[in-house]
Amino acid sequence: MDIAGLAPFLSVVEIILGVVIIVLVILQAKGSDISNLVGGESSGYRTRRGMDATMHRATIGFAVAFFICTLLTFIALGQV
């Protein structure tokens, strides 16, 4: 199996997936305040519903795709 020709394409896909993951994580963290970071009171356990649950699942899916793409890129570049 020769996938060396796909290395540039896989690298671009990897960059795009990385940016999408960063945006999803930032959008999920939008609901938390800065006080939670410095030890302030937290609202406790919160169930994800609706858009939160969808974004959570999408983040996991994109992270798995990023991992697989990274492995394929290493294989295509012959570094494995």
C-alpha positions as CSV (number, residue, x, y, z in Angstrom):
1,M,0.0,0.0,0.0
2,D,1.6,3.2,-1.2
3,I,0.1,6.3,0.3
4,A,3.2,8.5,0.1
5,G,1.4,10.7,-2.5
6,L,-1.3,11.5,0.0
7,A,1.1,13.0,2.5
8,P,0.5,16.7,1.5
9,F,-3.3,16.2,1.4
10,L,-3.2,14.5,4.8
11,S,-1.2,17.3,6.2
12,V,-3.7,19.9,5.1
13,V,-6.6,17.8,6.5
14,E,-4.7,17.5,9.8
15,I,-4.4,21.3,10.0
16,I,-8.1,21.8,9.2
17,L,-9.1,19.3,11.8
18,G,-6.9,20.9,14.4
19,V,-8.5,24.3,13.8
20,V,-12.0,22.8,14.0
21,I,-11.1,21.1,17.3
22,I,-9.8,24.4,18.7
23,V,-12.9,26.3,17.7
24,L,-15.2,23.6,19.2
25,V,-13.3,23.6,22.5
26,I,-13.4,27.4,22.8
27,L,-17.1,27.4,22.1
28,Q,-17.7,24.8,24.8
29,A,-15.7,26.7,27.3
30,K,-17.7,29.9,26.6
31,G,-20.2,29.1,29.3
32,S,-17.6,28.9,32.1
33,D,-16.4,32.0,33.9
34,I,-13.0,33.0,34.9
35,S,-13.9,32.4,38.6
36,N,-13.9,28.7,38.0
37,L,-10.3,28.9,36.9
38,V,-9.1,30.6,40.0
39,G,-11.1,28.4,42.5
40,G,-14.4,30.2,42.7
41,E,-17.7,28.4,43.2
42,S,-18.7,26.0,40.5
43,S,-22.2,25.2,39.5
44,G,-21.6,21.5,40.1
45,Y,-22.4,18.7,37.7
46,R,-24.2,19.8,34.7
47,T,-25.9,17.5,32.2
48,R,-25.2,18.2,28.6
49,R,-28.3,18.8,26.5
50,G,-29.2,20.0,23.1
51,M,-26.4,21.9,21.4
52,D,-23.9,21.2,24.2
53,A,-24.3,17.5,23.7
54,T,-24.0,17.8,20.0
55,M,-20.8,19.9,20.3
56,H,-19.4,17.4,22.8
57,R,-19.9,14.5,20.4
58,A,-18.6,16.5,17.5
59,T,-15.4,17.3,19.4
60,I,-14.9,13.7,20.2
61,G,-15.5,12.7,16.6
62,F,-13.1,15.3,15.2
63,A,-10.5,14.3,17.8
64,V,-10.7,10.7,16.7
65,A,-10.4,11.8,13.0
66,F,-7.4,14.0,13.9
67,F,-5.7,11.0,15.6
68,I,-6.3,8.7,12.6
69,C,-5.2,11.4,10.2
70,T,-2.0,11.9,12.2
71,L,-1.2,8.2,12.1
72,L,-1.9,8.0,8.3
73,T,0.4,11.1,7.8
74,F,3.2,9.4,9.7
75,I,2.8,6.2,7.7
76,A,2.7,8.2,4.4
77,L,5.8,10.1,5.3
78,G,7.6,6.8,6.2
79,Q,8.2,7.8,9.8
80,V,6.7,4.7,11.3
